[in-house]
Amino acid sequence: MEDAEIVRRVRAGEPALFEVLMRRHNQRVYRTVRAVLRDLGDPEEVMQQAYVNAYTHLHQFEERAQFSTWLTRIALNEALGERRRLGRRDHVPIDSQQEGSGAVVETLTTRGADPERQAYSHELGTLLEDAIDSLPDPYRVVFMLRDVEGMSTKETGDGLQLGEEAVKTRLHRARALLRRRITERVGLAAAESFQFHASRCDRVVAGVMARIHARSLGHQRETDRQYMP
């Protein structure tokens, strides 16, 4: 069912169907709340309250808008309210900051699914999360909604009450800042990358020495045969 159909049925007296909407949009709501709170407060508590607010005001949802956008705006408002309640605001409000330009972050991929590459992938994910968390509020929220959650420019603008050009500019700047911070972190870690650990060194040495020994024995046998009477 489309979101709008589920909303109509919930309004008509099937409240259990609201669970479908929550499960369908949990990832987006979490990322939205996480983008605002970072490490402040409990995102799950904020998510729950946002869903309660949405359910309570479901009669106000107008079907000409997307339910996901409407829900995202409620989640944003609740997360911003939680930050205010915690008394932990950044110096720059979420709706105003000097805009700029920047470069696009390249897509990073890993090959295979062996344990080593899985570990690298986990470390890369942590690095990306830390870098995203370090972005200023206006850029972090736009980046989370556009590039992480995959919302369109229009959806993001509707959710944040911004024009599409403002969304594009903030996303451009967020990507540039993110690229710079990741590059700085990667540069510091580069010297520690691709370490050839002792156990791997032992295996290679043992294998090479075994081959050399076998080759030497073979050469000695050939020499002995040549000099046999």
C-alpha positions in Angstrom: 0.0 0.0 0.0 1.0 3.6 -0.6 1.7 5.7 2.5 -1.4 7.8 1.7 -3.7 4.7 1.7 -2.2 3.5 5.0 -2.8 7.0 6.5 -6.4 7.0 5.3 -7.0 3.6 6.9 -5.4 4.6 10.2 -7.6 7.6 10.3 -10.6 5.4 9.6 -10.0 3.3 12.7 -7.1 0.9 12.0 -4.4 2.3 14.3 -2.4 -1.0 14.1 -1.4 -0.1 10.5 0.7 2.8 11.8 3.3 0.2 12.6 3.8 -0.2 8.8 4.6 3.4 8.4 7.1 3.4 11.3 8.9 0.3 9.9 8.9 1.8 6.5 10.4 5.1 7.5 12.5 4.1 10.6 15.8 4.4 8.8 15.1 7.9 7.5 13.8 9.1 10.8 16.8 7.8 12.6 19.2 9.4 10.2 17.3 12.7 10.4 17.4 12.7 14.2 21.0 11.5 14.4 22.0 14.4 12.0 20.7 16.9 14.5 21.6 15.4 17.8 25.0 13.8 16.9 26.0 12.4 20.3 23.5 14.4 22.3 20.5 12.7 23.9 18.9 9.4 22.9 17.8 9.3 19.3 15.4 6.5 20.0 13.5 8.5 22.5 13.3 11.4 20.1 12.2 9.1 17.3 9.4 7.7 19.5 8.2 11.2 20.4 8.3 12.2 16.8 6.1 9.2 15.8 3.7 10.0 18.7 3.5 13.6 17.4 2.9 12.4 13.9 0.1 10.0 15.0 -1.5 12.6 17.1 -1.6 15.1 14.3 -2.3 12.6 11.5 -5.5 14.4 10.6 -3.3 17.4 9.6 -1.5 15.5 6.9 -2.5 16.7 3.5 -2.2 14.0 0.8 -0.8 16.4 -1.8 2.5 16.2 0.1 4.5 13.1 0.6 4.1 11.5 4.0 7.8 10.9 4.3 8.5 14.6 3.9 5.8 15.5 6.4 7.2 13.0 8.9 10.8 14.1 8.4 9.8 17.7 9.3 8.2 16.4 12.5 11.3 14.5 13.3 13.5 17.5 12.7 11.4 19.7 14.9 11.5 17.2 17.7 15.2 16.7 17.4 15.8 20.4 17.4 13.6 20.8 20.4 15.6 18.1 22.2 18.8 19.9 21.5 17.3 23.1 23.0 16.2 21.2 26.0 19.6 19.9 26.5 21.0 23.4 26.3 23.6 22.3 23.8 23.3 24.5 20.7 26.1 25.2 18.2 27.2 28.7 17.6 25.5 28.7 14.2 21.7 28.1 13.9 20.6 25.2 11.8 18.9 27.5 9.3 21.7 30.1 8.7 25.3 29.9 7.8 27.7 31.3 5.1 27.2 29.2 2.0 30.2 28.2 -0.1 31.3 25.8 -2.8 33.3 22.7 -2.8 34.0 19.4 -4.6 32.1 16.1 -4.8 33.1 13.2 -2.6 34.2 10.3 -4.6 32.5 6.9 -4.0 34.7 4.6 -2.1 34.4 0.8 -2.7 35.9 -2.2 -1.2 36.5 -5.6 -2.9 35.6 -8.9 -1.6 34.1 -10.0 1.8 37.1 -11.5 3.5 37.6 -10.7 7.3 40.4 -8.2 6.6 38.3 -6.2 4.1 35.3 -6.4 6.4 37.4 -4.9 9.1 38.6 -2.1 6.7 35.0 -1.5 5.7 33.9 -1.1 9.3 36.8 1.3 10.0 35.8 3.3 6.9 32.2 3.5 8.1 33.4 4.8 11.5 35.6 7.3 9.8 32.7 8.5 7.6 30.3 8.8 10.6 32.9 10.8 12.5 33.5 13.1 9.5 29.7 13.6 9.0 29.2 14.3 12.7 31.9 17.0 12.5 30.0 19.0 9.8 28.2 22.2 10.9 24.5 21.7 11.5 23.1 23.2 8.2 25.4 21.1 6.1 25.2 17.9 8.1 21.5 17.7 8.0 21.3 18.4 4.3 24.0 15.9 3.6 22.3 13.2 5.7 19.0 13.7 4.0 20.3 14.0 0.4 23.4 11.7 0.2 22.8 9.2 3.0 19.1 8.9 3.0 18.7 9.6 -0.8 15.9 12.2 -0.5 15.4 14.4 -3.6 16.4 18.1 -3.5 12.7 19.1 -3.4 11.9 16.6 -0.5 14.9 17.9 1.5 13.9 21.5 0.8 10.3 20.9 1.8 11.4 19.1 5.0 13.9 21.9 6.0 11.7 24.7 4.6 14.5 25.8 2.2 14.6 26.6 -1.4 16.1 24.1 -3.8 19.1 26.3 -4.6 19.9 26.6 -0.9 19.8 22.8 -0.6 22.1 22.4 -3.5 24.5 25.0 -2.2 24.6 23.4 1.3 25.1 20.0 -0.1 27.9 21.2 -2.3 29.6 22.8 0.7 29.0 19.7 2.9 30.7 17.5 0.3 33.7 19.8 0.1 34.1 19.9 3.9 33.6 16.1 4.2 36.2 15.4 1.5 38.7 17.7 3.3 38.2 16.1 6.7 38.4 12.6 5.3 41.5 13.4 3.4 43.1 14.8 6.6 42.2 11.6 8.5 43.3 9.3 5.8 46.6 11.1 5.5 47.3 10.5 9.2 46.4 6.9 8.9 48.2 6.1 5.7 51.5 5.3 7.3 49.7 2.6 9.4 47.8 1.1 6.4 48.6 -2.2 4.7 50.8 -3.4 7.6 52.6 -6.6 6.9 52.1 -8.3 10.2 54.5 -10.9 11.7 52.3 -13.9 11.1 52.0 -13.1 7.4 55.7 -12.4 7.2 56.4 -15.8 8.8 54.2 -17.6 6.2 55.9 -15.9 3.3 59.4 -16.5 4.6 58.6 -20.2 5.3 57.1 -20.7 1.9 60.0 -19.1 0.0 62.6 -21.0 2.0 60.8 -24.3 1.4 60.8 -23.5 -2.4 64.5 -22.6 -2.3 65.3 -25.8 -0.4 63.4 -27.9 -2.9 65.0 -26.1 -5.8 68.5 -26.6 -4.2 67.8 -30.3 -3.7 66.6 -30.7 -7.3 69.7 -29.0 -8.6 72.0 -31.1 -6.4 70.3 -34.3 -7.7 70.8 -33.2 -11.3 74.5 -32.4 -10.7 75.0 -35.8 -9.0 73.5 -37.6 -12.0 75.7 -35.7 -14.4 78.9 -36.9 -12.5 77.8 -40.5 -12.0 80.1 -43.0 -13.8 
